[in-house]
Amino acid sequence: MSLQLRVYVPPHPLIKHWLAVARDAATPSVLFRSAMTELGRWLAYEAIREWLPTVETTVQTPLAECPATFINPEAPLVVVPILRAGLALLEGIQTVVPLASVYHLGMARNEETLEPICYLNKLPAQFNPETRVIISEPMLATGGTIVATMQELTARGIDPSLIRIISVVAAPPALKRLSAEYPSLMIYTATIDEIVNEQGFIVPGLGDAGDRTYGT
């Protein structure tokens, strides 16, 4: 069976609303942070649908015993926010998967070459091969940063088919690179924009997500 990258743009009205708030250049930093938190929450909700392992058991209600389904607490689940901007989505993601472990990965982009530089790596030397991973990266533009992140994860034993990427805005260059190198991936994004300019920014996009989150 051939594999093909799958990209989901959920039609949820709350995702559309908070995307509009985040896109607006007049949105102040404090409200932009709220928008990113909400986008992280609702995109994570969509990303984990029918994905997390569950266990079947029974519980005793005040009136009778009945079947019950719980998220398997022993199934390893990890969130990897790509610093800085990935932290903006993390709070919302954690409201959906509060028991997930968090491993930080810091990536900076060379503004001349647009190539990623890793300045912080808190990933373990090896993951459990059954670990499921959520990557939070608001902007998938040229694809350099997200591909470098995927290389770090797969080198540590992560199966690409067990990874979900949560982004706010994605663009064709990044999606094409990911499709060619990791066709079993699944991406959840609020929107797909068609243009990446010479500076590596998505247009219309929403600007620099890290700067707007932290007011810098």
Z-matrix of the N, CA and C atoms (Angstrom, degrees):
N
C 1 1.464
C 2 1.524 1 109.46
N 3 1.335 2 117.38 1 127.03
C 4 1.458 3 120.99 2 178.32
C 5 1.520 4 109.99 3 -76.71
N 6 1.331 5 114.52 4 147.12
C 7 1.451 6 120.32 5 179.78
C 8 1.525 7 109.73 6 -103.66
N 9 1.310 8 116.06 7 147.93
C 10 1.456 9 120.67 8 178.27
C 11 1.519 10 109.01 9 -142.27
N 12 1.323 11 115.72 10 132.87
C 13 1.451 12 121.03 11 177.56
C 14 1.528 13 110.24 12 -54.01
N 15 1.323 14 115.75 13 134.55
C 16 1.455 15 120.27 14 178.66
C 17 1.520 16 109.87 15 -115.20
N 18 1.315 17 115.56 16 127.81
C 19 1.461 18 122.16 17 -178.94
C 20 1.521 19 108.18 18 -120.62
N 21 1.322 20 116.12 19 123.58
C 22 1.460 21 121.62 20 -179.32
C 23 1.526 22 109.94 21 -110.54
N 24 1.328 23 115.59 22 131.34
C 25 1.468 24 122.35 23 172.59
C 26 1.526 25 105.70 24 -116.27
N 27 1.333 26 117.90 25 91.58
C 28 1.466 27 119.98 26 -175.35
C 29 1.527 28 111.66 27 -60.77
N 30 1.337 29 118.27 28 135.92
C 31 1.462 30 121.35 29 -177.73
C 32 1.526 31 113.52 30 -84.87
N 33 1.319 32 117.38 31 20.05
C 34 1.465 33 121.15 32 -175.98
C 35 1.534 34 110.70 33 -64.65
N 36 1.326 35 118.72 34 131.49
C 37 1.465 36 120.26 35 -177.75
C 38 1.523 37 113.45 36 -62.93
N 39 1.334 38 118.30 37 -30.62
C 40 1.464 39 119.57 38 178.07
C 41 1.530 40 111.22 39 -68.66
N 42 1.320 41 117.19 40 -35.68
C 43 1.461 42 119.88 41 175.91
C 44 1.518 43 109.99 42 -64.98
N 45 1.325 44 116.82 43 -43.17
C 46 1.466 45 120.39 44 178.37
C 47 1.523 46 111.18 45 -63.03
N 48 1.331 47 116.40 46 -41.02
C 49 1.460 48 120.77 47 -179.56
C 50 1.525 49 111.55 48 -62.50
N 51 1.338 50 116.33 49 -51.10
C 52 1.467 51 119.21 50 -176.15
C 53 1.518 52 111.84 51 -71.22
N 54 1.335 53 117.57 52 -27.47
C 55 1.463 54 119.76 53 172.46
C 56 1.520 55 110.34 54 -63.67
N 57 1.328 56 117.14 55 -43.25
C 58 1.469 57 120.62 56 178.82
C 59 1.517 58 110.89 57 -61.75
N 60 1.335 59 116.40 58 -40.88
C 61 1.473 60 120.03 59 178.12
C 62 1.526 61 109.85 60 -62.50
N 63 1.339 62 117.21 61 -43.92
C 64 1.459 63 121.21 62 -178.16
C 65 1.526 64 111.88 63 -67.92
N 66 1.320 65 117.45 64 -34.58
C 67 1.466 66 120.41 65 -179.20
C 68 1.534 67 112.26 66 -69.28
N 69 1.308 68 117.32 67 -32.84
C 70 1.461 69 122.15 68 -172.56
C 71 1.532 70 110.74 69 -64.31
N 72 1.330 71 116.51 70 119.65
C 73 1.462 72 121.24 71 -179.22
C 74 1.524 73 111.83 72 -63.36
N 75 1.334 74 117.29 73 -21.50
C 76 1.465 75 120.61 74 -179.33
C 77 1.530 76 112.57 75 -82.79
N 78 1.321 77 118.29 76 -6.36
C 79 1.460 78 121.27 77 -179.26
C 80 1.525 79 109.97 78 -69.65
N 81 1.339 80 117.96 79 122.55
C 82 1.475 81 119.64 80 179.34
C 83 1.524 82 111.06 81 -69.74
N 84 1.326 83 115.33 82 161.61
C 85 1.462 84 120.93 83 -174.56
C 86 1.519 85 112.39 84 -56.36
N 87 1.319 86 117.91 85 -41.83
C 88 1.464 87 120.26 86 -176.82
C 89 1.525 88 111.32 87 -63.79
N 90 1.331 89 117.53 88 -38.18
C 91 1.462 90 120.78 89 178.40
C 92 1.526 91 110.50 90 -76.14
N 93 1.343 92 116.95 91 -33.19
C 94 1.456 93 120.57 92 176.35
C 95 1.523 94 110.03 93 -61.03
N 96 1.336 95 117.36 94 -41.52
C 97 1.461 96 120.92 95 177.82
C 98 1.519 97 110.75 96 -61.70
N 99 1.323 98 116.54 97 -40.77
C 100 1.472 99 119.70 98 177.57
C 101 1.519 100 110.80 99 -62.92
N 102 1.325 101 116.93 100 -41.30
C 103 1.456 102 120.94 101 179.50
C 104 1.527 103 110.60 102 -62.28
N 105 1.326 104 116.91 103 -42.00
C 106 1.459 105 120.34 104 -179.88
C 107 1.527 106 111.24 105 -67.26
N 108 1.321 107 116.60 106 -38.66
C 109 1.460 108 120.01 107 176.59
C 110 1.520 109 110.62 108 -60.60
N 111 1.326 110 116.35 109 -45.84
C 112 1.463 111 120.25 110 -179.31
C 113 1.534 112 111.54 111 -66.47
N 114 1.318 113 116.79 112 -38.60
C 115 1.465 114 119.42 113 177.41
C 116 1.528 115 110.49 114 -65.15
N 117 1.320 116 116.60 115 -39.53
C 118 1.455 117 119.62 116 175.91
C 119 1.512 118 111.75 117 -61.00
N 120 1.339 119 115.79 118 -41.23
C 121 1.469 120 121.01 119 -179.14
C 122 1.528 121 111.53 120 -63.14
N 123 1.330 122 116.53 121 -52.57
C 124 1.465 123 119.90 122 -172.66
C 125 1.522 124 112.60 123 -75.60
N 126 1.325 125 117.48 124 -32.88
C 127 1.457 126 119.35 125 175.86
C 128 1.528 127 110.85 126 -70.18
N 129 1.337 128 116.95 127 -36.75
C 130 1.463 129 120.01 128 176.25
C 131 1.524 130 110.37 129 -65.03
N 132 1.316 131 116.21 130 -40.39
C 133 1.468 132 120.41 131 177.47
C 134 1.520 133 110.53 132 -55.78
N 135 1.340 134 115.95 133 -44.31
C 136 1.456 135 119.85 134 179.68
C 137 1.529 136 111.25 135 -70.18
N 138 1.333 137 117.17 136 -37.45
C 139 1.461 138 120.82 137 -174.19
C 140 1.522 139 113.14 138 -68.56
N 141 1.325 140 117.51 139 -30.42
C 142 1.468 141 118.99 140 -175.82
C 143 1.524 142 112.51 141 -93.60
N 144 1.308 143 116.93 142 1.62
C 145 1.469 144 120.28 143 179.30
C 146 1.527 145 109.93 144 -59.36
N 147 1.335 146 116.96 145 123.61
C 148 1.467 147 123.18 146 178.43
C 149 1.524 148 112.35 147 56.33
N 150 1.322 149 117.81 148 29.31
C 151 1.467 150 122.06 149 -176.55
C 152 1.523 151 112.53 150 -118.42
N 153 1.313 152 117.03 151 -37.52
C 154 1.459 153 120.00 152 -177.05
C 155 1.525 154 110.47 153 -79.69
N 156 1.331 155 117.80 154 138.44
C 157 1.471 156 120.80 155 177.09
C 158 1.531 157 110.53 156 -65.96
N 159 1.321 158 115.45 157 142.42
C 160 1.459 159 120.36 158 -179.79
C 161 1.531 160 110.02 159 -124.93
N 162 1.306 161 115.18 160 164.85
C 163 1.466 162 121.42 161 174.86
C 164 1.522 163 107.95 162 -125.94
N 165 1.318 164 115.49 163 140.94
C 166 1.451 165 121.71 164 179.57
C 167 1.532 166 109.51 165 -100.04
N 168 1.310 167 116.19 166 134.30
C 169 1.457 168 120.85 167 -179.52
C 170 1.530 169 107.84 168 -152.72
N 171 1.317 170 116.23 169 -162.53
C 172 1.464 171 120.85 170 174.26
C 173 1.516 172 109.15 171 -131.11
N 174 1.323 173 115.81 172 154.07
C 175 1.460 174 121.55 173 173.97
C 176 1.530 175 108.35 174 -130.85
N 177 1.300 176 113.90 175 159.68
C 178 1.458 177 120.44 176 177.52
C 179 1.517 178 108.86 177 -101.19
N 180 1.318 179 117.13 178 110.93
C 181 1.464 180 119.70 179 174.56
C 182 1.531 181 108.38 180 -79.37
N 183 1.318 182 118.87 181 175.15
C 184 1.473 183 119.67 182 176.47
C 185 1.531 184 113.02 183 -60.34
N 186 1.353 185 116.54 184 -15.45
C 187 1.467 186 118.93 185 -176.00
C 188 1.524 187 114.08 186 -115.73
N 189 1.349 188 117.81 187 -30.98
C 190 1.455 189 118.56 188 -175.40
C 191 1.516 190 110.31 189 -167.17
N 192 1.309 191 115.05 190 168.22
C 193 1.451 192 120.93 191 174.41
C 194 1.532 193 109.15 192 -81.36
N 195 1.344 194 115.87 193 144.60
C 196 1.464 195 118.76 194 179.89
C 197 1.520 196 109.85 195 -150.49
N 198 1.348 197 117.33 196 159.39
C 199 1.467 198 120.77 197 177.21
C 200 1.528 199 110.54 198 -65.06
N 201 1.341 200 115.78 199 150.84
C 202 1.464 201 120.40 200 -179.94
C 203 1.528 202 109.41 201 -146.87
N 204 1.313 203 114.96 202 147.93
C 205 1.466 204 121.99 203 177.40
C 206 1.513 205 109.04 204 -120.41
N 207 1.333 206 117.21 205 129.60
C 208 1.451 207 122.73 206 177.64
C 209 1.524 208 109.89 207 -123.43
N 210 1.340 209 115.97 208 151.26
C 211 1.457 210 120.05 209 168.37
C 212 1.525 211 107.68 210 -63.81
N 213 1.324 212 116.76 211 133.70
C 214 1.459 213 120.76 212 -179.08
C 215 1.527 214 109.71 213 -67.67
N 216 1.338 215 118.26 214 112.20
C 217 1.467 216 119.74 215 -176.96
C 218 1.518 217 113.33 216 -70.82
N 219 1.329 218 117.29 217 -13.66
C 220 1.459 219 120.56 218 -178.58
C 221 1.530 220 112.53 219 -94.19
N 222 1.315 221 118.10 220 -7.41
C 223 1.465 222 121.21 221 178.70
C 224 1.535 223 108.59 222 -79.11
N 225 1.340 224 117.71 223 120.63
C 226 1.473 225 119.22 224 -176.17
C 227 1.528 226 112.73 225 -67.71
N 228 1.323 227 115.16 226 128.05
C 229 1.463 228 122.53 227 178.82
C 230 1.517 229 108.83 228 -132.23
N 231 1.332 230 116.18 229 132.31
C 232 1.460 231 122.06 230 -173.81
C 233 1.529 232 109.25 231 -132.02
N 234 1.331 233 116.02 232 141.61
C 235 1.463 234 121.90 233 169.73
C 236 1.523 235 107.85 234 -112.11
N 237 1.328 236 116.47 235 130.50
C 238 1.463 237 121.72 236 177.59
C 239 1.524 238 108.50 237 -118.74
N 240 1.344 239 117.39 238 97.51
C 241 1.462 240 119.13 239 174.26
C 242 1.526 241 109.95 240 -80.97
N 243 1.322 242 116.63 241 133.16
C 244 1.462 243 120.94 242 176.97
C 245 1.529 244 107.55 243 -88.75
N 246 1.329 245 115.81 244 114.38
C 247 1.464 246 120.55 245 -176.25
C 248 1.526 247 110.16 246 -72.08
N 249 1.361 248 116.28 247 147.72
C 250 1.447 249 126.45 248 -1.34
C 251 1.522 250 113.15 249 -85.95
N 252 1.323 251 115.15 250 -37.03
C 253 1.460 252 119.88 251 -164.45
C 254 1.522 253 112.95 252 -62.85
N 255 1.322 254 117.69 253 -28.52
C 256 1.455 255 119.74 254 -179.40
C 257 1.512 256 113.64 255 -61.86
N 258 1.340 257 116.01 256 -23.82
C 259 1.467 258 119.76 257 177.40
C 260 1.520 259 111.38 258 -65.03
N 261 1.328 260 117.00 259 -26.46
C 262 1.464 261 120.42 260 -178.31
C 263 1.525 262 111.47 261 -63.48
N 264 1.332 263 117.32 262 -30.11
C 265 1.461 264 121.29 263 179.70
C 266 1.523 265 112.53 264 -89.96
N 267 1.340 266 116.55 265 -16.70
C 268 1.455 267 120.85 266 -170.33
C 269 1.523 268 113.21 267 -61.19
N 270 1.325 269 118.42 268 -44.61
C 271 1.461 270 120.44 269 -176.85
C 272 1.530 271 111.03 270 -58.36
N 273 1.328 272 116.37 271 -42.82
C 274 1.455 273 119.34 272 179.01
C 275 1.516 274 112.05 273 -67.43
N 276 1.336 275 116.96 274 -39.33
C 277 1.463 276 120.51 275 178.37
C 278 1.517 277 110.41 276 -62.61
N 279 1.328 278 116.70 277 -41.33
C 280 1.467 279 120.23 278 -177.17
C 281 1.522 280 112.68 279 -66.95
N 282 1.323 281 118.27 280 -24.34
C 283 1.467 282 119.12 281 175.68
C 284 1.524 283 110.98 282 -68.25
N 285 1.338 284 117.04 283 -24.53
C 286 1.460 285 121.56 284 -179.10
C 287 1.526 286 111.07 285 -90.72
N 288 1.337 287 116.57 286 -37.86
C 289 1.479 288 120.95 287 -179.65
C 290 1.533 289 108.47 288 -127.25
N 291 1.333 290 117.52 289 70.27
C 292 1.473 291 120.86 290 -173.67
C 293 1.525 292 114.38 291 -65.66
N 294 1.332 293 117.96 292 -19.90
C 295 1.460 294 120.12 293 -178.01
C 296 1.531 295 112.73 294 -90.78
N 297 1.324 296 118.10 295 -1.60
C 298 1.467 297 120.72 296 -178.69
C 299 1.522 298 110.96 297 -70.07
N 300 1.332 299 115.67 298 142.11
C 301 1.463 300 120.77 299 172.28
C 302 1.526 301 108.77 300 -76.10
N 303 1.334 302 116.34 301 152.72
C 304 1.465 303 120.93 302 -178.67
C 305 1.528 304 108.97 303 -122.86
N 306 1.336 305 115.64 304 124.66
C 307 1.458 306 122.00 305 176.78
C 308 1.532 307 107.96 306 -121.09
N 309 1.330 308 116.57 307 124.05
C 310 1.463 309 121.09 308 -174.97
C 311 1.525 310 111.61 309 -89.93
N 312 1.330 311 114.36 310 141.86
C 313 1.458 312 121.61 311 176.29
C 314 1.521 313 107.89 312 -134.22
N 315 1.326 314 115.80 313 119.12
C 316 1.463 315 120.56 314 -177.63
C 317 1.514 316 111.70 315 -98.84
N 318 1.322 317 115.97 316 123.01
C 319 1.465 318 121.47 317 179.10
C 320 1.529 319 109.34 318 -128.24
N 321 1.322 320 115.68 319 131.89
C 322 1.460 321 121.56 320 173.16
C 323 1.519 322 107.88 321 -118.19
N 324 1.327 323 116.15 322 150.49
C 325 1.460 324 119.88 323 -178.27
C 326 1.518 325 110.24 324 -107.22
N 327 1.322 326 116.66 325 128.90
C 328 1.452 327 121.43 326 173.03
C 329 1.532 328 108.09 327 -65.87
N 330 1.324 329 116.29 328 117.76
C 331 1.463 330 119.99 329 -172.71
C 332 1.524 331 113.03 330 -68.40
N 333 1.345 332 117.57 331 -16.36
C 334 1.459 333 119.94 332 178.95
C 335 1.528 334 111.57 333 -91.54
N 336 1.327 335 116.25 334 -47.50
C 337 1.468 336 119.99 335 -177.89
C 338 1.523 337 112.69 336 -91.35
N 339 1.351 338 117.12 337 -17.35
C 340 1.465 339 124.78 338 -176.04
C 341 1.530 340 112.27 339 66.12
N 342 1.340 341 116.92 340 12.91
C 343 1.454 342 121.08 341 178.43
C 344 1.531 343 110.30 342 -86.01
N 345 1.347 344 118.05 343 145.35
C 346 1.462 345 120.78 344 -177.66
C 347 1.529 346 112.38 345 -78.40
N 348 1.324 347 115.48 346 147.53
C 349 1.460 348 122.96 347 174.94
C 350 1.522 349 106.99 348 -124.96
N 351 1.329 350 117.43 349 123.61
C 352 1.462 351 121.13 350 179.54
C 353 1.524 352 109.27 351 -86.17
N 354 1.338 353 117.58 352 119.21
C 355 1.460 354 121.29 353 179.90
C 356 1.531 355 112.88 354 -111.42
N 357 1.348 356 117.34 355 -8.51
C 358 1.456 357 120.76 356 177.90
C 359 1.520 358 108.62 357 -151.49
N 360 1.337 359 116.32 358 127.47
C 361 1.460 360 120.13 359 179.93
C 362 1.520 361 108.83 360 -136.88
N 363 1.328 362 116.31 361 105.23
C 364 1.454 363 122.32 362 179.87
C 365 1.531 364 111.93 363 -105.58
N 366 1.327 365 116.92 364 18.52
C 367 1.449 366 120.50 365 177.76
C 368 1.531 367 109.48 366 -73.24
N 369 1.326 368 117.41 367 146.24
C 370 1.467 369 119.41 368 175.73
C 371 1.522 370 110.60 369 -70.22
N 372 1.325 371 116.61 370 164.09
C 373 1.466 372 120.84 371 179.92
C 374 1.518 373 111.27 372 -63.95
N 375 1.325 374 116.83 373 -32.95
C 376 1.461 375 120.94 374 -178.48
C 377 1.523 376 109.81 375 -150.19
N 378 1.327 377 116.14 376 136.65
C 379 1.452 378 121.91 377 175.91
C 380 1.526 379 110.29 378 -98.88
N 381 1.318 380 115.29 379 155.99
C 382 1.460 381 120.43 380 165.96
C 383 1.534 382 107.12 381 -59.66
N 384 1.339 383 118.68 382 129.56
C 385 1.474 384 120.13 383 -176.51
C 386 1.521 385 114.33 384 -61.53
N 387 1.344 386 117.96 385 -14.84
C 388 1.459 387 120.73 386 178.87
C 389 1.533 388 112.38 387 -94.39
N 390 1.327 389 116.80 388 5.03
C 391 1.465 390 120.72 389 -178.06
C 392 1.526 391 111.43 390 -64.62
N 393 1.315 392 115.06 391 132.91
C 394 1.462 393 121.54 392 172.17
C 395 1.523 394 108.24 393 -97.20
N 396 1.334 395 116.41 394 139.69
C 397 1.461 396 121.33 395 -173.24
C 398 1.522 397 110.57 396 -127.80
N 399 1.332 398 115.32 397 133.37
C 400 1.460 399 122.23 398 169.53
C 401 1.527 400 107.14 399 -109.42
N 402 1.317 401 117.03 400 120.21
C 403 1.468 402 121.69 401 175.19
C 404 1.512 403 108.25 402 -98.42
N 405 1.330 404 116.84 403 127.60
C 406 1.466 405 119.71 404 175.49
C 407 1.524 406 109.23 405 -106.05
N 408 1.317 407 114.83 406 114.99
C 409 1.471 408 123.34 407 -179.46
C 410 1.523 409 107.54 408 -146.01
N 411 1.346 410 117.68 409 103.46
C 412 1.475 411 120.25 410 -172.70
C 413 1.525 412 115.23 411 -57.80
N 414 1.334 413 117.44 412 -35.54
C 415 1.459 414 119.22 413 -174.15
C 416 1.524 415 110.73 414 -121.94
N 417 1.318 416 117.16 415 122.04
C 418 1.464 417 122.42 416 172.66
C 419 1.518 418 106.81 417 -108.27
N 420 1.330 419 116.13 418 93.72
C 421 1.463 420 121.21 419 -172.60
C 422 1.528 421 111.69 420 -102.64
N 423 1.334 422 117.17 421 -87.40
C 424 1.465 423 120.07 422 -179.83
C 425 1.521 424 111.42 423 -79.68
N 426 1.322 425 117.28 424 -23.36
C 427 1.453 426 121.50 425 179.96
C 428 1.511 427 114.45 426 96.32
N 429 1.325 428 118.21 427 -6.49
C 430 1.459 429 120.72 428 -177.04
C 431 1.518 430 113.35 429 -61.66
N 432 1.325 431 117.20 430 -47.82
C 433 1.458 432 121.19 431 -176.85
C 434 1.520 433 111.66 432 -68.07
N 435 1.322 434 117.10 433 -44.85
C 436 1.463 435 119.27 434 -176.51
C 437 1.520 436 111.03 435 -69.99
N 438 1.328 437 119.00 436 -34.45
C 439 1.464 438 120.95 437 177.02
C 440 1.525 439 109.90 438 -67.86
N 441 1.334 440 117.54 439 -40.79
C 442 1.464 441 120.48 440 176.74
C 443 1.525 442 110.68 441 -62.06
N 444 1.324 443 116.94 442 -37.95
C 445 1.468 444 121.24 443 177.12
C 446 1.519 445 110.89 444 -65.19
N 447 1.296 446 116.63 445 -43.66
C 448 1.463 447 120.74 446 178.19
C 449 1.526 448 110.89 447 -61.19
N 450 1.320 449 117.22 448 -38.98
C 451 1.458 450 120.58 449 178.73
C 452 1.525 451 111.08 450 -63.39
N 453 1.331 452 116.88 451 -40.33
C 454 1.460 453 120.63 452 178.56
C 455 1.530 454 110.78 453 -64.73
N 456 1.315 455 117.07 454 -40.34
C 457 1.466 456 120.71 455 -178.02
C 458 1.524 457 112.23 456 -72.09
N 459 1.315 458 117.10 457 -46.27
C 460 1.460 459 119.49 458 -178.30
C 461 1.527 460 111.21 459 -67.33
N 462 1.330 461 117.35 460 -31.11
C 463 1.465 462 120.04 461 176.85
C 464 1.522 463 111.57 462 -65.84
N 465 1.330 464 116.37 463 -18.23
C 466 1.462 465 121.40 464 -179.79
C 467 1.527 466 112.13 465 -104.67
N 468 1.313 467 116.31 466 17.47
C 469 1.448 468 120.32 467 171.49
C 470 1.508 469 117.09 468 95.72
N 471 1.350 470 118.26 469 7.35
C 472 1.461 471 120.28 470 -179.78
C 473 1.531 472 110.22 471 -81.67
N 474 1.319 473 115.95 472 132.44
C 475 1.458 474 122.53 473 175.92
C 476 1.537 475 108.48 474 -80.60
N 477 1.343 476 118.60 475 121.67
C 478 1.472 477 119.98 476 -179.69
C 479 1.519 478 114.24 477 -53.60
N 480 1.343 479 117.11 478 -29.70
C 481 1.461 480 119.37 479 -179.52
C 482 1.520 481 112.52 480 -70.64
N 483 1.336 482 117.09 481 -12.19
C 484 1.463 483 121.69 482 178.31
C 485 1.527 484 112.11 483 -101.16
N 486 1.326 485 116.19 484 15.94
C 487 1.467 486 121.46 485 -179.40
C 488 1.525 487 109.77 486 -109.85
N 489 1.326 488 115.39 487 137.91
C 490 1.461 489 122.60 488 171.00
C 491 1.531 490 107.05 489 -120.44
N 492 1.323 491 116.69 490 130.05
C 493 1.462 492 121.70 491 176.52
C 494 1.516 493 108.55 492 -103.18
N 495 1.325 494 115.97 493 128.73
C 496 1.463 495 121.85 494 176.32
C 497 1.522 496 108.03 495 -110.29
N 498 1.324 497 115.98 496 120.73
C 499 1.461 498 120.88 497 177.84
C 500 1.524 499 109.15 498 -134.34
N 501 1.311 500 115.65 499 166.38
C 502 1.462 501 120.57 500 177.37
C 503 1.522 502 109.97 501 -96.28
N 504 1.331 503 115.89 502 -46.52
C 505 1.469 504 120.87 503 179.42
C 506 1.527 505 108.56 504 -131.73
N 507 1.321 506 116.66 505 128.20
C 508 1.464 507 122.27 506 176.76
C 509 1.525 508 109.03 507 -117.83
N 510 1.334 509 115.49 508 156.08
C 511 1.461 510 121.21 509 -179.66
C 512 1.528 511 109.60 510 -134.19
N 513 1.330 512 117.72 511 156.05
C 514 1.459 513 121.53 512 -175.87
C 515 1.523 514 116.25 513 -54.16
N 516 1.349 515 121.04 514 -41.24
C 517 1.472 516 118.38 515 -179.00
C 518 1.526 517 113.03 516 -56.37
N 519 1.337 518 117.62 517 -45.53
C 520 1.461 519 120.76 518 179.30
C 521 1.519 520 111.21 519 -66.48
N 522 1.321 521 116.73 520 -41.86
C 523 1.463 522 120.34 521 -178.35
C 524 1.521 523 111.13 522 -65.63
N 525 1.333 524 117.52 523 -37.08
C 526 1.464 525 120.40 524 178.66
C 527 1.520 526 110.85 525 -66.79
N 528 1.347 527 117.28 526 -42.07
C 529 1.466 528 120.12 527 179.21
C 530 1.524 529 111.06 528 -63.93
N 531 1.307 530 115.85 529 -44.51
C 532 1.464 531 119.34 530 179.99
C 533 1.518 532 111.25 531 -65.46
N 534 1.314 533 116.75 532 -39.29
C 535 1.458 534 120.80 533 179.72
C 536 1.523 535 111.24 534 -62.93
N 537 1.334 536 116.74 535 -38.72
C 538 1.458 537 121.11 536 -178.78
C 539 1.524 538 111.86 537 -72.10
N 540 1.344 539 116.83 538 -37.88
C 541 1.458 540 120.17 539 -173.29
C 542 1.526 541 114.04 540 -97.17
N 543 1.331 542 116.75 541 -28.69
C 544 1.473 543 120.41 542 -177.18
C 545 1.531 544 109.69 543 -138.26
N 546 1.309 545 117.63 544 70.51
C 547 1.469 546 120.48 545 -173.02
C 548 1.523 547 114.94 546 -67.10
N 549 1.340 548 118.35 547 -13.85
C 550 1.465 549 119.52 548 -179.69
C 551 1.529 550 112.70 549 -88.95
N 552 1.325 551 117.35 550 2.23
C 553 1.465 552 121.51 551 -178.39
C 554 1.522 553 112.20 552 -69.35
N 555 1.340 554 113.72 553 156.74
C 556 1.460 555 120.83 554 170.86
C 557 1.520 556 108.07 555 -128.17
N 558 1.329 557 115.87 556 132.74
C 559 1.464 558 122.47 557 -176.35
C 560 1.520 559 109.13 558 -122.24
N 561 1.324 560 114.92 559 135.34
C 562 1.467 561 121.41 560 176.42
C 563 1.522 562 107.28 561 -118.61
N 564 1.323 563 116.07 562 118.30
C 565 1.453 564 120.68 563 -176.05
C 566 1.523 565 109.93 564 -136.97
N 567 1.326 566 115.66 565 152.32
C 568 1.459 567 119.62 566 -179.76
C 569 1.520 568 112.14 567 -74.32
N 570 1.353 569 116.40 568 -26.90
C 571 1.463 570 119.28 569 -179.97
C 572 1.515 571 109.82 570 -164.45
N 573 1.331 572 115.87 571 163.28
C 574 1.465 573 122.32 572 173.59
C 575 1.525 574 107.75 573 -122.20
N 576 1.335 575 116.31 574 119.90
C 577 1.461 576 121.57 575 175.38
C 578 1.519 577 108.78 576 -101.23
N 579 1.321 578 117.00 577 153.03
C 580 1.463 579 120.61 578 -170.28
C 581 1.521 580 115.15 579 -91.02
N 582 1.337 581 118.44 580 -18.53
C 583 1.464 582 120.01 581 -169.07
C 584 1.526 583 111.46 582 -117.43
N 585 1.347 584 115.72 583 135.73
C 586 1.462 585 122.91 584 166.91
C 587 1.532 586 105.99 585 -119.84
N 588 1.344 587 117.32 586 121.30
C 589 1.466 588 119.72 587 -175.48
C 590 1.530 589 112.12 588 -79.67
N 591 1.325 590 116.41 589 -178.44
C 592 1.463 591 120.94 590 -175.68
C 593 1.518 592 112.58 591 -65.26
N 594 1.327 593 117.34 592 -21.97
C 595 1.463 594 121.37 593 177.83
C 596 1.529 595 112.36 594 -87.25
N 597 1.321 596 116.53 595 1.25
C 598 1.458 597 120.39 596 178.54
C 599 1.511 598 114.45 597 83.51
N 600 1.345 599 117.82 598 13.70
C 601 1.460 600 121.01 599 178.30
C 602 1.529 601 110.22 600 -96.63
N 603 1.328 602 114.89 601 142.65
C 604 1.462 603 120.58 602 176.62
C 605 1.523 604 109.19 603 -76.63
N 606 1.338 605 116.90 604 136.01
C 607 1.466 606 123.14 605 179.36
C 608 1.529 607 108.66 606 -121.36
N 609 1.364 608 119.31 607 128.14
C 610 1.467 609 126.80 608 3.43
C 611 1.526 610 114.32 609 -73.99
N 612 1.332 611 118.75 610 -24.79
C 613 1.455 612 120.33 611 174.23
C 614 1.508 613 113.83 612 55.54
N 615 1.334 614 114.45 613 -148.08
C 616 1.467 615 119.82 614 174.52
C 617 1.519 616 111.45 615 -147.61
N 618 1.342 617 115.70 616 19.02
C 619 1.461 618 119.64 617 -179.72
C 620 1.517 619 111.10 618 84.60
N 621 1.328 620 116.43 619 -160.51
C 622 1.458 621 122.28 620 179.43
C 623 1.527 622 108.68 621 -83.45
N 624 1.339 623 116.69 622 107.06
C 625 1.468 624 120.40 623 -174.08
C 626 1.521 625 111.93 624 -62.29
N 627 1.347 626 117.10 625 -36.10
C 628 1.456 627 119.26 626 178.74
C 629 1.510 628 112.85 627 -66.97
N 630 1.323 629 116.53 628 -47.00
C 631 1.467 630 120.59 629 178.90
C 632 1.525 631 111.15 630 -61.36
N 633 1.316 632 116.93 631 -42.61
C 634 1.455 633 119.72 632 -176.57
C 635 1.533 634 110.80 633 -71.99
N 636 1.328 635 117.22 634 -31.74
C 637 1.462 636 119.89 635 177.78
C 638 1.514 637 111.65 636 -66.63
N 639 1.331 638 115.66 637 -43.07
C 640 1.459 639 120.17 638 -171.79
C 641 1.530 640 114.28 639 -104.16
N 642 1.338 641 115.62 640 4.38
C 643 1.457 642 119.05 641 175.27
C 644 1.519 643 113.61 642 66.92
N 645 1.339 644 117.04 643 32.91
C 646 1.466 645 121.01 644 -177.15
C 647 1.513 646 110.62 645 -110.21
